[in-house]
Amino acid sequence: MKQKQWPTTDWQTDDLKSVGMNADKLSALEAVIRSDYSNINGIVVARKGFIAYEKYFHGCVPEEPHHIASVTKSIVSALIGIAIDAGYIQSADQKILDFFPEYAPDPTDRQKREITIRHLLTMTAPYPFEDWHEPLDKMCVQPDWVKYTLDILGRNGRIGTFKYSTAGAHLLSAILTRCTGESARELANKRLFKPIGMKEIPKYEMSSFGFDDLFGKNVRGWVEDPMGHSTGGWGLTLTPRDMARFGWLYLNRGMWDNKQIISEKWIGESTAVNRNKYGYLWWLHEEGEIFAYSAMGDGGNVICCLPEKDIVVAIASAFDMNPRDRWTLIKEQIISAVAD
């Protein structure tokens, strides 16, 4: 068995036989991507700590960062775990209003007072919109995104019902800043990205808050709201290799080269199977004997961790309204190539 490697400085490659992958099956991957997944910009497949497959498209190069959309949420989840480990947050069951003492909810709004960090992490906080119909554009025109989100929380809806919300993830970013005094970007650079060899994310001043600046061609570094909070639900740019590093950290239960970056307990809680098939801002997938947990974003941006196969698949994609499901690609072209 090949020893695991820690790509803190750089990823190493090895021949496919040594990492237990079938070269013939992987050789078909590029043609499949070009024909059926044409918005993929870059893909890295890591096994046992080595890069087993890496390819870039549309003129992209390994050093180029890409907007990873809602994959950002899983990074924020990791930071919440780090903040709990460090004592900044009591636990995932701490009430969110503890972090905003200046906010005065309606005295009759008892439900709002019961919402916890765990509810935001698991998308089980109550909101006044139907699932998958969040009016995110309304938040993006507000001068204070945090107050807007606190205002809508608890209106209608019911605690415990799954309802996907990007605004809720943004509130987690604000909570990180409230309890640590640092933005999510600063905290990530110091306590997550640097220790595992990911590139530091520089600060970019937001010149405007139009679509291209928030979601489109002008996105760079890590988008901020008008109050300076790093966006919690999208807006981070990473290279595919660094996406794979983050996945590799989770695949190794928060351990990196004999140092515990995130507690194993937090990794376990974050990826524990449940009826919603959604952990702490991670999507969960079970199919036969295959279990995977994935950070997923619009356009088909994915960090897929396959613990039983010792594989991480990182895919950076250009935005596409109807991208083909990445799971089909991973299952048919990558998992099927495992030879041992």
Buried (B, 14 or more C-beta within 10 A) or exposed (E): EBEBBBBBEEBEBBEBEBBBBBEEBBEEBBEEBEEEBBBBBBBBBBBBBBBBBBBBBEEBEBEBBBBBBBBBBBBBBBBBBBBBBEEBBEEBEBBBBBBBEEEEBEEEEEBBEBBBBBBBBBBBBBBBBEEEEBEBEEBBEBEBBBBBBBBBBBBEBEBEEBBBBBBBBBBBBBBBBBBBEBBBBBBBBBBBBEBBBBBEBEBBEBEEBEEEBBBEEBBBBBBBBEEEBBBBBBBBBBBBBBBBBBBBBBBBBBBBBEEEBBBEEBBEBBBEEEEEEBBBBBBBBEEEEBBBBBBBBBBBBBBBBBBEBBBBBBBBBBBBEEBBEBBEBBBBBBBEBBBE
